[in-house]
Each structure stands twice: as structure tokens, then as C-alpha cells.
Amino acid sequence: MQIQTMSHALGMSRSGFYAYHSCPPTVRRVSDDALADRIATIHEASKKTFDASCIHAELANEGVPIGRTRIERSMKAKGLKGA
């Protein structure tokens, strides 16, 4: 797909599209990626039975302060579901 078509569909200029994609990842994005990997590891270790509540409890036991809804969003984005 052409950049001009994509930028038009997103309602932004072509230069804005390139500027967005050339920026380094934000602290939140890096944090979300690390969190998503940790959630996937916990989910896999539980034989794919843990849902967001169980993963939230597991992370709380590890001392990771995070909200359950953020875990739910991350699980949904990765296609993870508990039993």
C-alpha cells in the first residue's frame, strides 16, 4: 500500500506519517513490550489456564505494581485467554 494512501486514511500528512515512524519508542511502549513478554511467560507456565486476575496476583507477588485492566489489554493484544 502506498504511504500517501495510508496517511490519507489515517488523516495525517505524508511527512507526519514518516515523522511518527522515525521516532524512538516511548518509555510506555518499551514497558508494555516487557510486560507483554512477562505475561506470556506466566500464561505459558500455567499451561494457558491463568486469566488476567491470576496473572495480576502473580505479578503482585513478584512486586510488580500494575492494574488488572492493563494486563487484560495486553493479553487481548497477544490473543491470550485463560481457561
C-alpha positions in Angstrom: 0.0 0.0 0.0 1.3 3.4 -0.8 2.3 5.8 2.0 0.2 8.6 0.6 -2.9 6.3 0.7 -2.2 5.1 4.2 -1.5 8.6 5.5 -4.7 9.9 3.9 -6.7 7.1 5.5 -5.2 7.9 8.9 -6.0 11.6 8.4 -2.4 12.8 8.6 0.2 14.3 6.2 2.8 12.1 4.5 5.6 13.9 6.4 3.7 13.4 9.7 3.5 9.7 8.9 7.2 9.4 8.3 7.9 11.5 11.4 5.8 9.2 13.6 7.6 6.1 12.3 11.1 7.6 12.7 10.6 8.4 16.4 12.1 6.1 19.0 9.7 4.0 21.1 8.3 5.7 24.2 9.0 4.6 27.7 5.5 3.3 28.0 5.8 1.3 24.8 9.1 -0.3 26.0 7.4 -1.0 29.3 4.3 -2.5 27.6 6.5 -4.8 25.5 8.4 -6.1 28.5 5.2 -6.6 30.4 3.6 -8.4 27.5 6.6 -10.8 27.4 6.3 -11.4 31.2 2.5 -12.0 30.9 3.1 -14.5 28.1 5.7 -16.4 30.1 3.4 -16.6 33.2 0.5 -17.7 31.0 2.6 -20.4 29.3 3.9 -21.6 32.6 0.3 -22.0 33.9 -0.4 -24.3 30.9 -2.6 -21.5 29.5 -5.0 -21.6 32.4 -4.3 -18.3 34.1 -6.6 -15.4 33.3 -5.9 -11.7 34.0 -6.8 -12.0 37.7 -4.4 -14.8 38.3 -1.6 -13.1 36.3 -2.3 -9.9 38.3 -1.9 -11.8 41.5 1.3 -13.5 40.3 2.8 -10.1 39.3 1.7 -8.6 42.6 3.5 -11.4 44.4 6.6 -10.5 42.4 6.2 -6.9 43.5 5.2 -5.5 40.1 2.6 -2.8 40.6 0.2 -2.9 37.6 -3.5 -2.7 37.1 -5.6 -5.7 36.0 -7.1 -3.8 33.0 -3.6 -3.2 31.6 -3.0 -6.9 31.9 -6.3 -7.6 30.1 -5.4 -5.3 27.3 -2.0 -6.9 26.9 -3.5 -10.4 26.9 -6.1 -9.4 24.3 -3.5 -7.9 22.1 -1.4 -11.1 22.2 -4.5 -13.4 21.8 -4.1 -15.0 25.3 -7.1 -16.4 27.1 -7.3 -18.2 30.4 -9.3 -21.4 30.9 
